[in-house]
Amino acid sequence: MSDAGPVAGTPQRAAPSAALTPKQIKQAAHGVYRLRGHLRAIRMTLNAMLILALLYTVTLVKALIIPLVLAAFIGLALNPIVARGTRHRIPRWLGASVLMISLMAGIITGISMLAQPAASWLHNAPTTIRGFIPKLQHITRPLEAAGRATQTLVNGHPVRPDAGSSPSDVAFSVWDVLGNAPKVLAAVLTVLLLVYFFLVYGDLILRRLVEIAPSFGYKRHAVTIVRGIQTEVSRYILTTVVINATLGLTTAGMLFLLHMPDPLLWGTVAMFANFIPYVGAIVTTTTLLLVGLVHFDDVTHALLPALCFACITAFEGNLITPMILGRRMRVSPIAILIWLLIWGWLWGVPGALLAVPMLTSSKLVAERVRGWEWFARMVQR
């Protein structure tokens, strides 16, 4: 019996659709590629606008952010001391109070020791500059003679030096500095209060953040990451402070042996300036050179403090600091200079002082956060 047709109830197959030609496939792939390129360009534009908005915001609210960042770094540096006290059944508030009182006593003692010589140097700056200029005449006279000879050859007639020229007076008063003292005092008190509250309630804030994690695995992972970051950043900050303080004491001792005036003041300048790599060493060396030329009549003796400091800071920067911090915390010099330019432009001197600690801390954080390993690789030396 021959098949008369399809059996009733049997599903029929649909006719196959027409296959795409190679040209259509190529056009579709090209369209997808162009769409991805447009989406990538839009994403890059939005990221650039976001970065610019963040930079503008950071600059606009720098008076609020700088104390927070400084207090966070100080709190991270001092937190291991308070945490060690809690292991010996010392309450956090008590350990933090004793630590902050000691810190305030040290700051007040340092200010009382350095205020008088610093004010004296600032008050006598115009007189010092006027007395310093004649000492440079034996250096500037040959340069001026060479310049006049060059102008004579170019212009065809001799150029006489200006007889009536005199060094301009420097308008400077110590009251210009003391006028900003209330603002500085308020900023210092704000930082100290923030550090105290970070030390007392830092672990409580961490526990609250862990409690909002969705599962136990996330909580354990979050605690591991945060504890690791806290330990490494605290170690870096404490190590850097100890290295810079040692450099300052060594510089003060060297200047004392060379009979430089106010060695403790210049040692403190060297300690704080060393938080700014490369630039800080250049500034301190130049300062010691000028002070030596002002204080000593003998040129050799005047150059000796700057030369000795240059040797000390070169030894510290190329041997001591890399050996103590290790390779993992070392940062590329190019990244340091770019970071200094950015934060110095945004925040001025405080930004330059905080730039390298922020860069190194960001590198340590990026190494432990998934998706940000590229940043750690980019800035690593």
Beta strands, then each sheet from edge to edge (+ up, - down):
end
